[in-house]
Amino acid sequence: AKLTHKLANVLEGDSMDQDVESPVAIHQPKLPKQARDDLPRHISRDRTKRKIQRYVRKDGKCNVHHGNVRETYRYLTDIFTTLVDLKWRFNLLIFVMVYTVTWLFFGMIWWLIAYIRGDMDHIEDPSWTPCVTNLNGFVSAFLFSIETETTIGYGYRVITDKCPEGIILLLIQSVLGSIVNAFMVGCMFVKISQPKKRAETLVFSTHAVISMRDGKLCLMFRVGDLRNSHIVEASIRAKLIKSKQTSEGEFIPLNQTDINVGYYTGDDRLFLVSPLIISHEINQQSPFWEISKAQLPKEELEIVVILEGMVEATGKMCSILEWLWDRCSF
Protein backbone atom coordinates (compact mmCIF):
# COMPACT_ATOMS: atom_id res chain seq x y z
CA ALA A 1 0.00 0.00 0.00
CA LYS A 2 2.88 2.38 0.79
CA LEU A 3 4.50 1.53 -2.55
CA THR A 4 1.21 2.20 -4.37
CA HIS A 5 0.85 5.53 -2.58
CA LYS A 6 4.39 6.55 -3.53
CA LEU A 7 3.77 5.53 -7.15
CA ALA A 8 0.57 7.62 -7.22
CA ASN A 9 2.51 10.64 -5.95
CA VAL A 10 5.18 10.16 -8.60
CA LEU A 11 2.59 9.86 -11.37
CA GLU A 12 0.70 12.91 -10.08
CA GLY A 13 3.87 14.96 -10.12
CA ASP A 14 4.62 13.76 -13.62
CA SER A 15 1.14 14.81 -14.86
CA MET A 16 1.55 18.29 -13.31
CA ASP A 17 4.87 18.81 -15.08
CA GLN A 18 3.97 17.49 -18.49
CA ASP A 19 5.73 20.38 -20.25
CA VAL A 20 8.98 19.82 -18.38
CA GLU A 21 11.31 17.15 -19.69
CA SER A 22 12.75 15.12 -16.85
CA PRO A 23 15.81 12.90 -17.29
CA VAL A 24 14.68 10.68 -14.42
CA ALA A 25 13.26 7.35 -15.61
CA ILE A 26 10.31 5.88 -13.76
CA HIS A 27 10.94 2.27 -12.73
CA GLN A 28 7.88 0.14 -12.48
CA PRO A 29 7.47 -1.64 -9.15
CA LYS A 30 6.24 -5.19 -8.88
CA LEU A 31 2.58 -4.58 -8.07
CA PRO A 32 -0.72 -6.35 -8.60
CA LYS A 33 -2.67 -5.52 -11.73
CA GLN A 34 -5.16 -3.33 -9.85
CA ALA A 35 -2.32 -1.04 -8.73
CA ARG A 36 -0.73 -0.56 -12.15
CA ASP A 37 -3.72 0.15 -14.41
CA ASP A 38 -2.81 3.85 -14.67
CA LEU A 39 0.89 3.42 -15.42
CA PRO A 40 2.35 5.27 -18.41
CA ARG A 41 2.41 3.41 -21.68
CA HIS A 42 6.19 3.36 -22.01
CA ILE A 43 6.43 1.57 -18.66
CA SER A 44 3.89 -1.05 -19.75
CA ARG A 45 5.89 -1.65 -22.93
CA ASP A 46 9.02 -2.16 -20.86
CA ARG A 47 7.25 -4.74 -18.76
CA THR A 48 6.20 -6.73 -21.80
CA LYS A 49 9.80 -6.92 -22.94
CA ARG A 50 11.00 -8.23 -19.58
CA LYS A 51 11.51 -11.97 -19.46
CA ILE A 52 8.92 -13.57 -17.21
CA GLN A 53 9.78 -16.61 -15.15
CA ARG A 54 7.44 -19.45 -16.01
CA TYR A 55 5.65 -21.52 -13.39
CA VAL A 56 5.74 -24.51 -15.77
CA ARG A 57 8.37 -24.74 -18.49
CA LYS A 58 7.60 -25.67 -22.08
CA ASP A 59 8.90 -29.21 -21.56
CA GLY A 60 6.24 -29.77 -18.89
CA LYS A 61 8.53 -29.59 -15.86
CA CYS A 62 7.53 -27.37 -12.96
CA ASN A 63 9.93 -24.49 -12.45
CA VAL A 64 9.75 -24.71 -8.65
CA HIS A 65 12.73 -25.23 -6.37
CA HIS A 66 12.19 -26.22 -2.76
CA GLY A 67 14.44 -24.28 -0.45
CA ASN A 68 14.82 -23.69 3.28
CA VAL A 69 13.38 -27.12 4.10
CA ARG A 70 14.23 -27.71 7.73
CA GLU A 71 12.42 -30.97 8.40
CA THR A 72 14.63 -33.04 6.10
CA TYR A 73 14.01 -36.14 8.19
CA ARG A 74 10.65 -36.46 6.46
CA TYR A 75 12.46 -37.53 3.29
CA LEU A 76 14.12 -40.38 5.19
CA THR A 77 10.84 -41.62 6.62
CA ASP A 78 9.77 -42.36 3.03
CA ILE A 79 13.15 -43.52 1.78
CA PHE A 80 11.67 -45.65 -1.03
CA THR A 81 9.93 -42.70 -2.70
CA THR A 82 13.00 -40.54 -2.10
CA LEU A 83 15.21 -43.02 -3.97
CA VAL A 84 12.71 -43.34 -6.82
CA ASP A 85 12.55 -39.53 -7.21
CA LEU A 86 16.33 -39.16 -7.37
CA LYS A 87 18.10 -38.62 -10.67
CA TRP A 88 19.44 -41.66 -12.44
CA ARG A 89 23.08 -40.95 -11.68
CA PHE A 90 22.43 -40.72 -7.94
CA ASN A 91 20.14 -43.72 -8.01
CA LEU A 92 22.74 -45.90 -9.73
CA LEU A 93 25.44 -44.65 -7.37
CA ILE A 94 23.36 -45.58 -4.32
CA PHE A 95 22.50 -48.94 -5.91
CA VAL A 96 26.18 -49.82 -6.36
CA MET A 97 27.24 -48.40 -3.00
CA VAL A 98 24.64 -50.35 -1.01
CA TYR A 99 25.72 -53.69 -2.44
CA THR A 100 29.41 -52.88 -2.19
CA VAL A 101 29.15 -51.77 1.44
CA THR A 102 27.19 -54.85 2.49
CA TRP A 103 29.68 -57.16 0.75
CA LEU A 104 32.62 -55.42 2.35
CA PHE A 105 30.97 -55.38 5.79
CA PHE A 106 30.18 -59.09 5.87
CA GLY A 107 33.50 -59.92 4.20
CA MET A 108 35.27 -58.15 7.07
CA ILE A 109 33.27 -60.15 9.62
CA TRP A 110 34.08 -63.44 7.85
CA TRP A 111 37.76 -62.49 7.88
CA LEU A 112 37.61 -61.57 11.62
CA ILE A 113 36.01 -64.92 12.47
CA ALA A 114 38.75 -66.78 10.59
CA TYR A 115 41.46 -64.63 12.18
CA ILE A 116 40.13 -65.04 15.74
CA ARG A 117 39.70 -68.80 15.36
CA GLY A 118 43.25 -69.12 14.04
CA ASP A 119 42.32 -70.36 10.58
CA MET A 120 45.00 -68.12 9.07
CA ASP A 121 47.71 -69.96 11.01
CA HIS A 122 46.56 -73.40 9.83
CA ILE A 123 46.04 -72.81 6.14
CA GLU A 124 48.25 -75.76 5.09
CA ASP A 125 47.30 -78.00 8.03
CA PRO A 126 45.08 -80.85 6.74
CA SER A 127 44.07 -81.83 10.28
CA TRP A 128 42.60 -78.38 11.05
CA THR A 129 38.93 -77.75 10.32
CA PRO A 130 38.49 -74.07 9.46
CA CYS A 131 35.26 -72.11 9.63
CA VAL A 132 35.32 -71.60 5.87
CA THR A 133 37.49 -73.81 3.69
CA ASN A 134 39.97 -72.13 1.32
CA LEU A 135 39.65 -68.78 3.09
CA ASN A 136 43.20 -67.47 3.39
CA GLY A 137 42.81 -63.67 3.56
CA PHE A 138 40.53 -60.68 3.30
CA VAL A 139 40.16 -60.97 -0.48
CA SER A 140 38.93 -64.54 -0.25
CA ALA A 141 36.62 -63.53 2.62
CA PHE A 142 35.23 -60.73 0.44
CA LEU A 143 34.63 -63.18 -2.42
CA PHE A 144 32.91 -65.59 -0.04
CA SER A 145 30.67 -62.74 1.15
CA ILE A 146 29.65 -62.01 -2.46
CA GLU A 147 28.98 -65.69 -3.16
CA THR A 148 26.86 -66.02 -0.01
CA GLU A 149 24.72 -62.91 -0.52
CA THR A 150 24.17 -63.47 -4.23
CA THR A 151 23.70 -67.26 -3.75
CA ILE A 152 26.20 -68.01 -6.50
CA GLY A 153 27.60 -71.14 -4.83
CA TYR A 154 30.80 -71.87 -6.74
CA GLY A 155 31.63 -74.64 -4.23
CA TYR A 156 35.31 -73.73 -3.73
CA ARG A 157 34.78 -71.90 -0.42
CA VAL A 158 32.35 -73.74 1.84
CA ILE A 159 31.33 -73.16 5.44
CA THR A 160 31.83 -76.13 7.78
CA ASP A 161 29.69 -77.41 10.65
CA LYS A 162 32.46 -76.80 13.23
CA CYS A 163 31.83 -73.04 13.30
CA PRO A 164 28.57 -72.03 15.10
CA GLU A 165 29.36 -68.32 14.84
CA GLY A 166 29.79 -68.73 11.10
CA ILE A 167 26.39 -70.44 10.83
CA ILE A 168 24.72 -67.55 12.68
CA LEU A 169 26.49 -65.03 10.43
CA LEU A 170 25.39 -67.00 7.37
CA LEU A 171 21.76 -66.80 8.48
CA ILE A 172 22.01 -63.05 9.17
CA GLN A 173 23.65 -62.30 5.84
CA SER A 174 21.12 -64.39 3.92
CA VAL A 175 18.17 -62.58 5.50
CA LEU A 176 19.66 -59.09 5.18
CA GLY A 177 20.79 -59.85 1.63
CA SER A 178 17.23 -60.78 0.68
CA ILE A 179 15.93 -57.52 2.18
CA VAL A 180 18.55 -55.47 0.31
CA ASN A 181 17.75 -57.25 -2.95
CA ALA A 182 14.00 -56.73 -2.56
CA PHE A 183 14.40 -53.05 -1.68
CA MET A 184 16.97 -52.05 -4.30
CA VAL A 185 15.63 -54.18 -7.16
CA GLY A 186 12.11 -52.97 -6.41
CA CYS A 187 13.30 -49.38 -6.42
CA MET A 188 15.04 -49.82 -9.77
CA PHE A 189 12.04 -51.60 -11.27
CA VAL A 190 9.65 -48.80 -10.24
CA LYS A 191 12.01 -46.18 -11.60
CA ILE A 192 12.44 -47.98 -14.92
CA SER A 193 8.70 -48.57 -15.36
CA GLN A 194 7.73 -44.94 -14.72
CA PRO A 195 5.79 -43.71 -17.78
CA LYS A 196 7.49 -40.32 -17.97
CA LYS A 197 8.72 -40.90 -21.53
CA ARG A 198 5.17 -41.70 -22.61
CA ALA A 199 4.64 -37.95 -22.84
CA GLU A 200 7.01 -37.81 -25.81
CA THR A 201 4.34 -39.40 -28.02
CA LEU A 202 1.48 -37.22 -26.75
CA VAL A 203 1.65 -34.02 -28.77
CA PHE A 204 -0.22 -30.74 -28.54
CA SER A 205 -0.92 -28.35 -31.38
CA THR A 206 1.73 -25.79 -32.25
CA HIS A 207 -0.67 -22.92 -31.51
CA ALA A 208 -3.70 -22.43 -29.33
CA VAL A 209 -6.27 -20.09 -30.87
CA ILE A 210 -9.09 -17.86 -29.65
CA SER A 211 -11.84 -17.63 -32.27
CA MET A 212 -15.56 -17.98 -32.87
CA ARG A 213 -17.03 -21.47 -32.89
CA ASP A 214 -20.77 -22.09 -33.22
CA GLY A 215 -21.38 -18.44 -32.45
CA LYS A 216 -19.32 -18.59 -29.23
CA LEU A 217 -15.88 -17.21 -28.49
CA CYS A 218 -13.66 -20.17 -27.58
CA LEU A 219 -10.08 -20.94 -26.63
CA MET A 220 -9.07 -24.06 -28.58
CA PHE A 221 -6.08 -26.37 -29.00
CA ARG A 222 -5.52 -29.90 -30.27
CA VAL A 223 -4.01 -32.98 -28.68
CA GLY A 224 -3.15 -36.32 -30.24
CA ASP A 225 -1.49 -39.65 -29.45
CA LEU A 226 1.17 -41.00 -31.81
CA ARG A 227 1.18 -44.57 -30.49
CA ASN A 228 -1.19 -47.38 -31.36
CA SER A 229 -1.49 -48.33 -27.69
CA HIS A 230 -4.00 -45.89 -26.29
CA ILE A 231 -4.15 -43.95 -23.06
CA VAL A 232 -6.94 -45.51 -21.02
CA GLU A 233 -9.27 -43.31 -18.96
CA ALA A 234 -7.66 -40.17 -20.34
CA SER A 235 -8.87 -36.90 -18.87
CA ILE A 236 -7.74 -33.33 -19.44
CA ARG A 237 -7.77 -30.27 -17.22
CA ALA A 238 -6.58 -26.71 -17.70
CA LYS A 239 -5.39 -24.19 -15.12
CA LEU A 240 -4.99 -20.44 -15.36
CA ILE A 241 -2.07 -19.33 -13.18
CA LYS A 242 -2.29 -15.63 -12.50
CA SER A 243 -1.72 -13.41 -9.50
CA LYS A 244 -4.84 -11.75 -8.12
CA GLN A 245 -5.91 -9.31 -5.48
CA THR A 246 -8.96 -10.04 -3.37
CA SER A 247 -11.66 -7.51 -2.52
CA GLU A 248 -10.12 -7.26 0.96
CA GLY A 249 -6.80 -6.15 -0.52
CA GLU A 250 -4.95 -9.45 -0.10
CA PHE A 251 -2.46 -10.17 -2.89
CA ILE A 252 -2.34 -13.86 -3.87
CA PRO A 253 0.66 -14.73 -6.09
CA LEU A 254 0.35 -17.58 -8.62
CA ASN A 255 -3.33 -18.12 -7.96
CA GLN A 256 -4.73 -21.18 -9.78
CA THR A 257 -8.12 -20.99 -11.48
CA ASP A 258 -9.84 -23.85 -13.29
CA ILE A 259 -10.52 -23.41 -16.99
CA ASN A 260 -13.59 -25.40 -17.95
CA VAL A 261 -12.78 -27.66 -20.90
CA GLY A 262 -15.95 -29.76 -20.71
CA TYR A 263 -16.26 -30.85 -17.10
CA TYR A 264 -20.05 -30.53 -17.00
CA THR A 265 -20.60 -32.07 -20.42
CA GLY A 266 -18.07 -34.90 -20.16
CA ASP A 267 -15.90 -33.55 -22.97
CA ASP A 268 -12.89 -33.60 -20.64
CA ARG A 269 -12.92 -37.44 -20.82
CA LEU A 270 -10.92 -38.21 -23.95
CA PHE A 271 -10.81 -41.16 -26.34
CA LEU A 272 -7.47 -40.50 -28.01
CA VAL A 273 -7.82 -42.62 -31.11
CA SER A 274 -7.49 -39.57 -33.33
CA PRO A 275 -6.45 -35.97 -32.60
CA LEU A 276 -9.08 -34.06 -30.66
CA ILE A 277 -9.86 -30.36 -30.37
CA ILE A 278 -10.17 -29.17 -26.78
CA SER A 279 -12.40 -26.13 -26.44
CA HIS A 280 -13.03 -23.66 -23.63
CA GLU A 281 -15.98 -21.30 -24.02
CA ILE A 282 -15.21 -17.76 -22.89
CA ASN A 283 -18.44 -16.91 -21.09
CA GLN A 284 -19.27 -15.08 -17.87
CA GLN A 285 -17.87 -17.96 -15.81
CA SER A 286 -14.58 -17.91 -17.73
CA PRO A 287 -11.54 -16.22 -16.16
CA PHE A 288 -10.95 -14.50 -19.55
CA TRP A 289 -14.37 -12.80 -19.57
CA GLU A 290 -13.16 -9.42 -18.31
CA ILE A 291 -9.91 -9.41 -20.31
CA SER A 292 -10.02 -7.65 -23.68
CA LYS A 293 -8.05 -8.58 -26.78
CA ALA A 294 -5.78 -5.54 -26.38
CA GLN A 295 -5.22 -6.24 -22.71
CA LEU A 296 -4.57 -9.96 -23.03
CA PRO A 297 -0.95 -9.76 -24.34
CA LYS A 298 -0.02 -7.51 -21.42
CA GLU A 299 -1.34 -9.84 -18.75
CA GLU A 300 1.14 -11.89 -16.71
CA LEU A 301 -0.56 -15.25 -16.77
CA GLU A 302 0.02 -18.84 -17.77
CA ILE A 303 -2.21 -21.55 -19.13
CA VAL A 304 -1.17 -25.04 -18.05
CA VAL A 305 -2.89 -28.11 -19.52
CA ILE A 306 -2.76 -31.38 -17.56
CA LEU A 307 -3.47 -34.63 -19.40
CA GLU A 308 -3.81 -37.71 -17.20
CA GLY A 309 -4.44 -41.31 -18.09
CA MET A 310 -3.35 -44.92 -17.72
CA VAL A 311 -0.77 -46.47 -20.03
CA GLU A 312 -2.35 -49.50 -21.65
CA ALA A 313 0.86 -51.50 -21.88
CA THR A 314 1.97 -51.18 -18.24
CA GLY A 315 -1.14 -50.09 -16.36
CA LYS A 316 0.77 -47.13 -14.90
CA MET A 317 -0.81 -43.73 -14.44
CA CYS A 318 0.90 -40.92 -16.33
CA SER A 319 0.47 -37.16 -16.20
CA ILE A 320 1.57 -34.74 -18.92
CA LEU A 321 1.86 -31.00 -18.40
CA GLU A 322 1.83 -28.60 -21.34
CA TRP A 323 2.52 -24.86 -21.24
CA LEU A 324 0.33 -23.03 -23.78
CA TRP A 325 0.27 -19.32 -23.18
CA ASP A 326 3.04 -18.07 -25.48
CA ARG A 327 1.41 -19.97 -28.37
CA CYS A 328 -2.05 -18.36 -28.22
CA SER A 329 -3.29 -16.27 -31.09
CA PHE A 330 -6.53 -14.65 -32.25
C-alpha positions as CSV (number, residue, x, y, z in Angstrom):
1,A,0.0,0.0,0.0
2,K,2.9,2.4,0.8
3,L,4.5,1.5,-2.6
4,T,1.2,2.2,-4.4
5,H,0.8,5.5,-2.6
6,K,4.4,6.6,-3.5
7,L,3.8,5.5,-7.2
8,A,0.6,7.6,-7.2
9,N,2.5,10.6,-6.0
10,V,5.2,10.2,-8.6
11,L,2.6,9.9,-11.4
12,E,0.7,12.9,-10.1
13,G,3.9,15.0,-10.1
14,D,4.6,13.8,-13.6
15,S,1.1,14.8,-14.9
16,M,1.6,18.3,-13.3
17,D,4.9,18.8,-15.1
18,Q,4.0,17.5,-18.5
19,D,5.7,20.4,-20.3
20,V,9.0,19.8,-18.4
21,E,11.3,17.2,-19.7
22,S,12.8,15.1,-16.9
23,P,15.8,12.9,-17.3
24,V,14.7,10.7,-14.4
25,A,13.3,7.4,-15.6
26,I,10.3,5.9,-13.8
27,H,10.9,2.3,-12.7
28,Q,7.9,0.1,-12.5
29,P,7.5,-1.6,-9.2
30,K,6.2,-5.2,-8.9
31,L,2.6,-4.6,-8.1
32,P,-0.7,-6.3,-8.6
33,K,-2.7,-5.5,-11.7
34,Q,-5.2,-3.3,-9.9
35,A,-2.3,-1.0,-8.7
36,R,-0.7,-0.6,-12.1
37,D,-3.7,0.1,-14.4
38,D,-2.8,3.8,-14.7
39,L,0.9,3.4,-15.4
40,P,2.3,5.3,-18.4
41,R,2.4,3.4,-21.7
42,H,6.2,3.4,-22.0
43,I,6.4,1.6,-18.7
44,S,3.9,-1.0,-19.8
45,R,5.9,-1.7,-22.9
46,D,9.0,-2.2,-20.9
47,R,7.2,-4.7,-18.8
48,T,6.2,-6.7,-21.8
49,K,9.8,-6.9,-22.9
50,R,11.0,-8.2,-19.6
51,K,11.5,-12.0,-19.5
52,I,8.9,-13.6,-17.2
53,Q,9.8,-16.6,-15.1
54,R,7.4,-19.4,-16.0
55,Y,5.6,-21.5,-13.4
56,V,5.7,-24.5,-15.8
57,R,8.4,-24.7,-18.5
58,K,7.6,-25.7,-22.1
59,D,8.9,-29.2,-21.6
60,G,6.2,-29.8,-18.9
61,K,8.5,-29.6,-15.9
62,C,7.5,-27.4,-13.0
63,N,9.9,-24.5,-12.4
64,V,9.8,-24.7,-8.7
65,H,12.7,-25.2,-6.4
66,H,12.2,-26.2,-2.8
67,G,14.4,-24.3,-0.4
68,N,14.8,-23.7,3.3
69,V,13.4,-27.1,4.1
70,R,14.2,-27.7,7.7
71,E,12.4,-31.0,8.4
72,T,14.6,-33.0,6.1
73,Y,14.0,-36.1,8.2
74,R,10.6,-36.5,6.5
75,Y,12.5,-37.5,3.3
76,L,14.1,-40.4,5.2
77,T,10.8,-41.6,6.6
78,D,9.8,-42.4,3.0
79,I,13.2,-43.5,1.8
80,F,11.7,-45.6,-1.0
81,T,9.9,-42.7,-2.7
82,T,13.0,-40.5,-2.1
83,L,15.2,-43.0,-4.0
84,V,12.7,-43.3,-6.8
85,D,12.5,-39.5,-7.2
86,L,16.3,-39.2,-7.4
87,K,18.1,-38.6,-10.7
88,W,19.4,-41.7,-12.4
89,R,23.1,-41.0,-11.7
90,F,22.4,-40.7,-7.9
91,N,20.1,-43.7,-8.0
92,L,22.7,-45.9,-9.7
93,L,25.4,-44.6,-7.4
94,I,23.4,-45.6,-4.3
95,F,22.5,-48.9,-5.9
96,V,26.2,-49.8,-6.4
97,M,27.2,-48.4,-3.0
98,V,24.6,-50.4,-1.0
99,Y,25.7,-53.7,-2.4
100,T,29.4,-52.9,-2.2
101,V,29.2,-51.8,1.4
102,T,27.2,-54.9,2.5
103,W,29.7,-57.2,0.8
104,L,32.6,-55.4,2.4
105,F,31.0,-55.4,5.8
106,F,30.2,-59.1,5.9
107,G,33.5,-59.9,4.2
108,M,35.3,-58.1,7.1
109,I,33.3,-60.2,9.6
110,W,34.1,-63.4,7.8
111,W,37.8,-62.5,7.9
112,L,37.6,-61.6,11.6
113,I,36.0,-64.9,12.5
114,A,38.7,-66.8,10.6
115,Y,41.5,-64.6,12.2
116,I,40.1,-65.0,15.7
117,R,39.7,-68.8,15.4
118,G,43.3,-69.1,14.0
119,D,42.3,-70.4,10.6
120,M,45.0,-68.1,9.1
121,D,47.7,-70.0,11.0
122,H,46.6,-73.4,9.8
123,I,46.0,-72.8,6.1
124,E,48.2,-75.8,5.1
125,D,47.3,-78.0,8.0
126,P,45.1,-80.9,6.7
127,S,44.1,-81.8,10.3
128,W,42.6,-78.4,11.1
129,T,38.9,-77.8,10.3
130,P,38.5,-74.1,9.5
131,C,35.3,-72.1,9.6
132,V,35.3,-71.6,5.9
133,T,37.5,-73.8,3.7
134,N,40.0,-72.1,1.3
135,L,39.6,-68.8,3.1
136,N,43.2,-67.5,3.4
137,G,42.8,-63.7,3.6
138,F,40.5,-60.7,3.3
139,V,40.2,-61.0,-0.5
140,S,38.9,-64.5,-0.2
141,A,36.6,-63.5,2.6
142,F,35.2,-60.7,0.4
143,L,34.6,-63.2,-2.4
144,F,32.9,-65.6,0.0
145,S,30.7,-62.7,1.1
146,I,29.6,-62.0,-2.5
147,E,29.0,-65.7,-3.2
148,T,26.9,-66.0,0.0
149,E,24.7,-62.9,-0.5
150,T,24.2,-63.5,-4.2
151,T,23.7,-67.3,-3.8
152,I,26.2,-68.0,-6.5
153,G,27.6,-71.1,-4.8
154,Y,30.8,-71.9,-6.7
155,G,31.6,-74.6,-4.2
156,Y,35.3,-73.7,-3.7
157,R,34.8,-71.9,-0.4
158,V,32.3,-73.7,1.8
159,I,31.3,-73.2,5.4
160,T,31.8,-76.1,7.8
161,D,29.7,-77.4,10.6
162,K,32.5,-76.8,13.2
163,C,31.8,-73.0,13.3
164,P,28.6,-72.0,15.1
165,E,29.4,-68.3,14.8
166,G,29.8,-68.7,11.1
167,I,26.4,-70.4,10.8
168,I,24.7,-67.5,12.7
169,L,26.5,-65.0,10.4
170,L,25.4,-67.0,7.4
171,L,21.8,-66.8,8.5
172,I,22.0,-63.1,9.2
173,Q,23.6,-62.3,5.8
174,S,21.1,-64.4,3.9
175,V,18.2,-62.6,5.5
176,L,19.7,-59.1,5.2
177,G,20.8,-59.9,1.6
178,S,17.2,-60.8,0.7
179,I,15.9,-57.5,2.2
180,V,18.6,-55.5,0.3
181,N,17.7,-57.3,-2.9
182,A,14.0,-56.7,-2.6
183,F,14.4,-53.1,-1.7
184,M,17.0,-52.0,-4.3
185,V,15.6,-54.2,-7.2
186,G,12.1,-53.0,-6.4
187,C,13.3,-49.4,-6.4
188,M,15.0,-49.8,-9.8
189,F,12.0,-51.6,-11.3
190,V,9.6,-48.8,-10.2
191,K,12.0,-46.2,-11.6
192,I,12.4,-48.0,-14.9
193,S,8.7,-48.6,-15.4
194,Q,7.7,-44.9,-14.7
195,P,5.8,-43.7,-17.8
196,K,7.5,-40.3,-18.0
197,K,8.7,-40.9,-21.5
198,R,5.2,-41.7,-22.6
199,A,4.6,-38.0,-22.8
200,E,7.0,-37.8,-25.8
201,T,4.3,-39.4,-28.0
202,L,1.5,-37.2,-26.8
203,V,1.7,-34.0,-28.8
204,F,-0.2,-30.7,-28.5
205,S,-0.9,-28.4,-31.4
206,T,1.7,-25.8,-32.3
207,H,-0.7,-22.9,-31.5
208,A,-3.7,-22.4,-29.3
209,V,-6.3,-20.1,-30.9
210,I,-9.1,-17.9,-29.6
211,S,-11.8,-17.6,-32.3
212,M,-15.6,-18.0,-32.9
213,R,-17.0,-21.5,-32.9
214,D,-20.8,-22.1,-33.2
215,G,-21.4,-18.4,-32.4
216,K,-19.3,-18.6,-29.2
217,L,-15.9,-17.2,-28.5
218,C,-13.7,-20.2,-27.6
219,L,-10.1,-20.9,-26.6
220,M,-9.1,-24.1,-28.6
221,F,-6.1,-26.4,-29.0
222,R,-5.5,-29.9,-30.3
223,V,-4.0,-33.0,-28.7
224,G,-3.2,-36.3,-30.2
225,D,-1.5,-39.6,-29.5
226,L,1.2,-41.0,-31.8
227,R,1.2,-44.6,-30.5
228,N,-1.2,-47.4,-31.4
229,S,-1.5,-48.3,-27.7
230,H,-4.0,-45.9,-26.3
231,I,-4.1,-44.0,-23.1
232,V,-6.9,-45.5,-21.0
233,E,-9.3,-43.3,-19.0
234,A,-7.7,-40.2,-20.3
235,S,-8.9,-36.9,-18.9
236,I,-7.7,-33.3,-19.4
237,R,-7.8,-30.3,-17.2
238,A,-6.6,-26.7,-17.7
239,K,-5.4,-24.2,-15.1
240,L,-5.0,-20.4,-15.4
241,I,-2.1,-19.3,-13.2
242,K,-2.3,-15.6,-12.5
243,S,-1.7,-13.4,-9.5
244,K,-4.8,-11.7,-8.1
245,Q,-5.9,-9.3,-5.5
246,T,-9.0,-10.0,-3.4
247,S,-11.7,-7.5,-2.5
248,E,-10.1,-7.3,1.0
249,G,-6.8,-6.2,-0.5
250,E,-5.0,-9.5,-0.1
251,F,-2.5,-10.2,-2.9
252,I,-2.3,-13.9,-3.9
253,P,0.7,-14.7,-6.1
254,L,0.4,-17.6,-8.6
255,N,-3.3,-18.1,-8.0
256,Q,-4.7,-21.2,-9.8
257,T,-8.1,-21.0,-11.5
258,D,-9.8,-23.8,-13.3
259,I,-10.5,-23.4,-17.0
260,N,-13.6,-25.4,-18.0
261,V,-12.8,-27.7,-20.9
262,G,-16.0,-29.8,-20.7
263,Y,-16.3,-30.8,-17.1
264,Y,-20.0,-30.5,-17.0
265,T,-20.6,-32.1,-20.4
266,G,-18.1,-34.9,-20.2
267,D,-15.9,-33.5,-23.0
268,D,-12.9,-33.6,-20.6
269,R,-12.9,-37.4,-20.8
270,L,-10.9,-38.2,-23.9
271,F,-10.8,-41.2,-26.3
272,L,-7.5,-40.5,-28.0
273,V,-7.8,-42.6,-31.1
274,S,-7.5,-39.6,-33.3
275,P,-6.5,-36.0,-32.6
276,L,-9.1,-34.1,-30.7
277,I,-9.9,-30.4,-30.4
278,I,-10.2,-29.2,-26.8
279,S,-12.4,-26.1,-26.4
280,H,-13.0,-23.7,-23.6
281,E,-16.0,-21.3,-24.0
282,I,-15.2,-17.8,-22.9
283,N,-18.4,-16.9,-21.1
284,Q,-19.3,-15.1,-17.9
285,Q,-17.9,-18.0,-15.8
286,S,-14.6,-17.9,-17.7
287,P,-11.5,-16.2,-16.2
288,F,-11.0,-14.5,-19.6
289,W,-14.4,-12.8,-19.6
290,E,-13.2,-9.4,-18.3
291,I,-9.9,-9.4,-20.3
292,S,-10.0,-7.7,-23.7
293,K,-8.0,-8.6,-26.8
294,A,-5.8,-5.5,-26.4
295,Q,-5.2,-6.2,-22.7
296,L,-4.6,-10.0,-23.0
297,P,-1.0,-9.8,-24.3
298,K,0.0,-7.5,-21.4
299,E,-1.3,-9.8,-18.7
300,E,1.1,-11.9,-16.7
301,L,-0.6,-15.2,-16.8
302,E,0.0,-18.8,-17.8
303,I,-2.2,-21.6,-19.1
304,V,-1.2,-25.0,-18.0
305,V,-2.9,-28.1,-19.5
306,I,-2.8,-31.4,-17.6
307,L,-3.5,-34.6,-19.4
308,E,-3.8,-37.7,-17.2
309,G,-4.4,-41.3,-18.1
310,M,-3.3,-44.9,-17.7
311,V,-0.8,-46.5,-20.0
312,E,-2.3,-49.5,-21.6
313,A,0.9,-51.5,-21.9
314,T,2.0,-51.2,-18.2
315,G,-1.1,-50.1,-16.4
316,K,0.8,-47.1,-14.9
317,M,-0.8,-43.7,-14.4
318,C,0.9,-40.9,-16.3
319,S,0.5,-37.2,-16.2
320,I,1.6,-34.7,-18.9
321,L,1.9,-31.0,-18.4
322,E,1.8,-28.6,-21.3
323,W,2.5,-24.9,-21.2
324,L,0.3,-23.0,-23.8
325,W,0.3,-19.3,-23.2
326,D,3.0,-18.1,-25.5
327,R,1.4,-20.0,-28.4
328,C,-2.0,-18.4,-28.2
329,S,-3.3,-16.3,-31.1
330,F,-6.5,-14.7,-32.3
